[in-house]
Amino acid sequence: MKKRLILTIAGLALATVALAGCSSTGSTAAGPTGTSSKSAPVATADALSTESTKLGTIVVDGKGRTVYLYTKDTANSGMSTCAGQCATTWPAVTTTSANPTVKGVMGAVGTIKRADGTMQVTLNGWPLYTFASDTAAGDVLGQNVLGVWFVVSPSGDKVTAAAPSAAPSSGSTAGGGWS
């Protein structure tokens, strides 16, 4: 238990440093073709599916990892505003298909073209991401990080419920003073 707490605190400290790029007001948004960060394409049959977690039924990527939306993005804009270090901490959910397959997802699924040529999966027009600190299927540590990252429901809406034992939210000073 103590070892897990130490590992969690270390992971949160690392994520805090990495998230600095996500919370700055001077972040560089890419043009209409997406960001300049590279992400490996999803290598499974379904780009998105659903799983039951502590937050209820949520959307996961082809590897079973929790999917998030970033409220600093604009739905249906055709671009992602998460670039550089932000994109390292929050990798884009990508696909090799212009029409990604889904299972259990009811929202409108699409793609946007990124600057590196890969296609990022969207749900109801929102670019989708995973969180580098989620190390196993079912992890939801990115829920409400900085008050701008949220788990996605099968209908494509952000889930606003707090995750039990999740990373601190925007108002917390625990875990390294996230703000």
Secondary structure, DSSP 8 states (H G I E B T S, - for coil): -HHHHHHHHHHHHHHHHHHHHHH-TT-----TT--S-------SS-SEEEEEETTEEEEEETTS-B-EEETTS-TTSS-----THHHHHS-B-EES-SS--EES--S-EEEEE-TTS-EEEEETTEE-B--TT--STT--TTTTBTTTEEEB-TTS-B--S--TT---BTT--HHHH--
